[in-house]
Amino acid sequence: MPTRYAIYFAPARESALGQAAEAWLARPELAALTLSARRYGFHATLKAPMSLSGEFAELETGIETLAMTHRPVELSGLAPRLNDGFVALICEPQPKALTDFAADVVTALEPMRQPLSASERERRLKAPLTPRQIELVDQFGYPYVLDQFLFHMTLSDRLPAERREDLLAAATDWFAPALSETVLLDRLVIFDEPEPGAAFRRLDPDFLLLGA
């Protein structure tokens, strides 16, 4: 399988949120609860991992255009919350500007995506999906886009029920200083998966600032 690329929001490494997340995912006592979160890296998915239909330069051009034509989005209400057994940073309520921006990213970059193979589609459909989400898989290769999009920055793997509230409380305390000031979705970041199952890597130069 060729390299897959994903377009994420990930905060600046030197930011309070970036440093808090890096330290959280590095905590040895949480290692067994953050395996998948560490593999994908701290991020919010905007365009899910995909193989490219053309050249990487086309993807870069598409992202540059998005960055030039959009302004930063305030992530109001961002806080640790439970979502389907995971602990994640989620905006509640989700700002319409955020939903609209994510939709623009998905649709603008769709021509760069190689269609799912039959086996990839079958794997996607193993999840319990609604008819609308299956429709989105067939249209965009991913079920959680457009009206199904939920902005989230994952902090754990799916947890046993008895661990969820405790880890949520720990994350709430841990991230409170970093979330005490406004957080902006101010950049688009490319990650890649060089081979199936490998950890995703944040590419350098690793972002394009919105509205720059």
Secondary structure, 3 states (H helix, E strand, C coil): CCCEEEEEECCCCCCHHHHHHHHHHCCHHHHHHCHHHHHHCCCEEEEEEEEECCCHHHHHHHHHHHHHHCCCEECCCEEEEEECCEEEEEECCCCHHHHHHHHHHHHHHHHHECCCCHHHHHHHCCCCCCHHHHHHHHHHCCCCCHHHCCCEEECCCCCCHHHHHHHHHHHHHHHCCCCCCCCEECEEEEEEECCCCCCCEECCCCCEECCC
